[in-house]
Amino acid sequence: MIYLPTIIAEDYEAFRAILRQHIPYAYDKWLKLHAMSHHHYVSEGQAICNVHVNANQFARHLKRTGRAANMDELTIFAVRVVKGEAH
């Protein structure tokens, strides 16, 4: 199972402030990137689970774990959300 973090438009600027150069400058670019990732995994036969992530929870996760803010860590956070480990 592949867990893809999804961000709603209203939260995008908060994620931009956290992830800076690691995330596209515009929400429509993010949506295209997300769609490309989704298509890639589906074409490989992977099962996809889109996971809504929250900017405030992600920021707390980074502070608590001391991890760097990047796309890999956002994906790790999405898995934690699914497992009920995100606070």
BELRA-V938889 format. One line per field, one symbol per residue. burial: I if it has 9 or more other ideal C-beta (glycine too) atoms within 8 Angstrom, else O. A space follows every 10 residues. Layout:
BEGIN
burial: ???
END
This chain:
BEGIN
burial: OOIIIIIOOO IIOIIIOIIO OOIOOOIOII OIIIOOIIOO IIOOOOOIIO IOIOIOIIII IIOOOOOOIO OOIIIIIIII IIOOOIO
END
